[in-house]
Amino acid sequence: MRLNPKLAKKIVNKTMNVLGKNINIMDYNGVIIASGEHKRVDSFHEISVQVIKKEKIIIIGENEAEKYKGVKPGINLPIKFNSKIIGVVGITGKIEEVEGYGRIVKDLVELMLQQELFYSELDRKNKVSENFYQQLLSNKISDIDLLKDRANLLKIKYHLLRVILVLKLEPFNAEMVTKKMQNICDKGNFYNNRNKDVFLIRGENLILIKSFSNIKEKRDIEINIQKYISEIKKNYFKETYQFIVGVGSICEKLDELYLSYQGAKHALEVGEKIHKMKDNEYIFFLNKLGYDYFLPFIPDNYANYYLHNLFNHDIAQVFSKNDIGHILEALYNNNLNLTKSADELMMHRNTLLYKLKNIKSYTGINPKEAKGLFVLLIAYHLYLYEK
């Protein structure tokens, strides 16, 4: 452990707040690297060199101080870390005022160093763990034996039920998201158990690797994810302008994480373009996309031809100027039941019948038939996606 100016300044500030006396910290070469008297920083402190050489406390009275370079009255004590002297801490003041504080300050400084080492080691382990997960999401570890060895070294379970969630936050602010993420992690004790939930920042998205140890049924997992994300949104991101989540496939092994990640991105893209238009949805599951799953794979030239040439009218223009889409969705939600669909749309049943007749005349397809409704829904969702 080495004393550096940043760490020394942090220790000086904390110690002075407790003690109310000026504190100096000198490195192993006797240079003041932090002090409550800022003008003394980077100056040489002659007595601290003797403290290090003799490995003992040296007290300097008012009459002695002027004999030594850069020294003022006070007490100077060696700072030890793992039984080795790494620097000196000095308390400036009259002997009768500071002598009693010497041992307390020395112990306090050494305790802070131990604490700093603990946090830096924890941070290092977290960064190693994060880098490992980032590589998994990119599918950059092709050797399964190497992957298992690294997981074992980091004490991360290879076999565990996991699912990737991609959280899109707009506007995205990396500093804000990092603070929020740290708050969630501190509350949930995530980084102390790397087999639980893990948060990562990837590009301008927040990635959550959600783990499940006991729940086996997919339905229960979906319910838990919805509840969990709702709590996160409510408690940490309620002021965010936009909050959308894509949920990937469930995987049982670490080497399958990238598949869940790709699926979560896919669900987010499709959900954002199509389904968030309805009922203020913001959580989109890959396994609930249905036929919408294929929309991103349709080349633009085929999509445009489908929308502009295969119907009686230019279907894209029809969708842009009418409420056809909402009518189609209501029919789908209510299994072609006209009365329930009219209630959902808050219109009279006869009004709905009139609109359905117009849809048939616009498109040449009858939306009251299952086959016709399916064709029109695909066209509508393709229109939303391309738009």
N, C-alpha and C positions, 0 to 999 in steps of 0.2 A: 504494500500500500504506500503510495507516494502522496505527499502533500502538494496540492496545486493551488494557485491563487484563488480560483473560483470556489473550491471546497473550503479553503481557509477563511475566505471572506464570509461564507455562509456560517461557519462555526463561530467566527468573531461576532457577527450580528446576533446570533441566538444567545451566545454566552453573555454579551453585554446587556441584552434585554433582561436576563435573569439577575445579573450581578450589579449592574449600574456603574461598573468601573470600566476604564479603558483596557482593552485586551489587545495584545500583539501576538502574532504567530510568525515564527521564524522557521525557514526550511533547514535542511541538514547542513547547508553552507553558511548559515548565520544571516541570511538576507530576510528582512521583514517582507512577507508576502501578503499580509493582511493586518490591518490595524484600524482602531476607532479614530486614530489621528491619521487621516489619509495622506498627509504630506510625508509621513515616515515610511510609506510603502516603497519598496525597492532600495531602501537604505540598509547599510551594514550594521548589525547589532553584535558588538564585540563579545559581550558576556555570554550570548547564546552559544558561541563556539566553545567556550569553556564548560558550559553546562553539558554539551554533547560529549566533549572529551572526557570530563570527569564523571559523567553519568550521575550527576547529583544536582539538588536544588541549590541555587545561588541567590542570596538576598543582597540587594544593593541599596544602601542608605543614601540620604541626600548629599552627604559629604563625599561619598565615593563615586557617584554617578558621573561627575565631570571628568574623571580619570579615564573613562572608557568611551570609545567611539560609538555614537548612536544610541547611548544608553540613558535611561531615566530611572529615578528611584522606583523600587518595586521588587517583586519576586518573580523568578524565572524557573520554570520546571520542565524537565524532559518529557516529551510526548512519546509514549511507547505504543507500538502496534505489533502484536505477536512476539512480544519480548524484545523487540528491537527499537532503538531510538530513531525516530524519523523526523524529529523537529523539536521546537521549544515553544512553550506558551508563557507569555509574560503578562503580569498584572501591574499596571502603573499606579503608583500612589504611595502614601506614607506606610512605613513598615507595619505600624500598629493597626492600620486599617486593612491591609491586604494580606498579611501573613496568614490569617485564619481562613482565608478563602482559597489558598493555594491548592491544597489537596482536593478540595471540592471541584475547582475548575479543571484541574488535571484529569480527574475521573470523568468529568462531564465531557471534556474534549475527546478523550479516548472512547467513551461510550458513543459519541456522535460518529466517530470514525468507524466503529464496528457497525453501526446502523447504516452508514453510507455504503460500506462494503456489501452489506446484506442486500440493500436495494439495487446497487449496481450489478450484483451477481444475479439477482432476480430479473432485472431488466435485460441482462445479457441472455439469460435462458429464454426469456420471452421472445427476444428477437430471433434467436436460433429456431425456436418453435414456430414463430410466425413465418420465417423464411422457408421452413419445411412445408408448412401448409400452402404457402404461395406456390411452391414448386409442384405440389400435388394438384392444385387447381389448374396449373398449366400443363399437367401430364408430362413433366420433364424428368421424372424418375422412372425409367423403363425397366430397370433391373429390380424385380420383386424382392430378391434376397437383400439387396442394398436398402430398399425401402423398409423392409422389416427390421433390419439392423438399426437403422436410424430411428425408427419408431420406438424400438426397444430401448435405445440409448436415452431418448427423450421421455420414456415412460408413457408413451401414447399407445393405446390399445389398437391393434391392427383390426380385429374383429369387433365391431360395435355398430349398432344401428344409428346411422347419421343421415341428415338431409341438409342440403345447402339452400340458404335463402339469400337472395340479392336484394338489398334495400336501396332504392333510388331516392335521394333526397334533393329537392330543389327549392331554393338555390343551395348549391353544395359549397360548404365552407369547411376545409380540411381541419382547421384548428377547432372549430365548434364541434365537428363530428368526433374528433379525437377526444375532446373533453367529455362529451356525452358517452362515448364508448367506455372511457375509463370509469365514469360514474356507474355505468351498468355493471362493468367488471368488478368494481370494488364491492358493490352491493351483492352481486351474485357469487363472489368468490371464484370467478371463472379461472383465472390464471394460476390459482393454487392447485387446480385439478384439471390437467390438460385433456382429460377424457370427458369433460363436460362441455359447455358451450364456449366457442371461440369466436371472437370478433376480429376481422381484418379490414383494412381499407385497401381497395383495389381500384385504381383509377379514380373515378368520381362516384364510386359505389361503396356501400358498407356491406361486407359479407359476413353472414352469420353461419357458422357450422354448428347446427343443433344436433345434440346427441340424445339418444333414448336408451335406457338400460333395461327397462321392464315392459314398456308398452310394445306390444307386437302387432296389434291390428292397425291397419292403415287409417281406418276411420278415426280411431282414437288419436293417432298422431296428428291428423289434420285438425281435429278439434283443439288439441293442445297448442299447435302452432298458431291457430287463429287467436286463441286466448292470450298466448305469450306475446305475439306481435301487437295485439290491441293494447296490452299493458305498457309495452315499450313506447308505442306511439303516444299514449295518454300521458305517461310520466316523464318522457324525455324529449319527444319530438312534436308536441302538440302545437308549438309555434312555427313549425316548419311549413313553408309554403305548400310543398307537395311531398307526399310520402307514399311510395308505391313499392310493393314487394312481389318478387317472383320466387316461387318455391319449386325446387327441382325434384327429381326422383329420389326415393329412399334407397340407400345403399348399405351394405353390411360390411364392406372392406375398405380400407384406406385407398387402395388403388382405383376404386370406383368413384372417388370424390369428384374427379373432373367431369364425369358424366352427369352427376347431379348438378354441378356448377353450370355446365352448358345448358342443361334443361331449365335451370332457374332463370338464366339470362333469356332463354327462348320464351318462357312463360311471361316474364316481365315485358318483353318487347310486344308480344301479341296482346297481352292483357291491357297494356297501356294504350295501344292504338285502337282497340276494339271494345273491351269490356268495361273500362273505367267510365265509358260514356253512360253506363247503366247503373242506377242504384248506388252511386258513389262507392263502388267497389275499389279496394286498393290492395287486396291480397289475391294473387293469381297462382293457382296450382297447375303444374304441368299436366298432371293426370286428369284435369278437368277441362282441358282446352277442346277436346273432341275434334271435330273436323277443322277447327281453327288452327290446330297444330301444323297443318300443311301449308298455310298461307304464305309464310316467309320463303318457302321453297318454290313457289310459282314464279317463273321469270316475268319481269315487267312487261315484255312484249306480249306474252300470252294473257296476262291479267288485263292489260289494256284492250286487247282484242275481245276478250270475254265481256268486258263492261261496255264496250262501245259498239259492238257489231252483232251480238247474238240474240238481241231482243228487238221487239217492234220499235222501241225508241232507244236512244242513248241512255242506258240504265244509270250511268253515273250522273247525268244531268237530272234524271227523274228523282234519284235519291237526294240530290242537293237542293231541290226545290219543294219537296213534299215531306210529310211525316210518315212515309211508307215504312221506314226502318222500325219505328216504335210500334207500328201495327204488326209487323212481322214478328217482332220479339214477343209481343203480347200473345199472339196466336201460338207461338212455340211454347211459351211458359205455361199456357193453359190447354195444351194438347188439342188445339183447334176448336175448343169450346168457345162459341161466339159470345155467349152471355157473360162468361167469366172474363173473356178478353175485353169486352166493352166496359165492364166494371173496372178493370185494371187501367184502361185508357181514359176512364171517367167520361164516357160518351154514351149516347143512346145506342141500343143494338141496331136500330135501323140506320143510324149514321154510319156505324161500322160496316154494315152491309153495302151501303152506298160507296164507301171508300174502297172496299174490297173489289167492287165492280169496276171502279176506276183503275185500280192496280192491274186488273186483268186486261183492261183495254190498253193501258200503257205498255205492258210487257208481253202480252200474249200468253201469260201463264196464270193459272187459277190458284191463288194463295189459299183457298179453302180446302184444297187437296194436299195430302201429305207430301207427295212428290213435288208438286209446284211450290209449296212452302219451303221445302228443303233447297230447291234450286235458287229461289229468291233470297233465302237467308245466306247462302254461300256468296251470292253476288253482293249482298249488302255488306257482309263482313269483309269481303275482298275490297269493296269500295272504301270502307273505313280504313283498312290497312294501307291501301295505296295512297289515300288522301293524306 
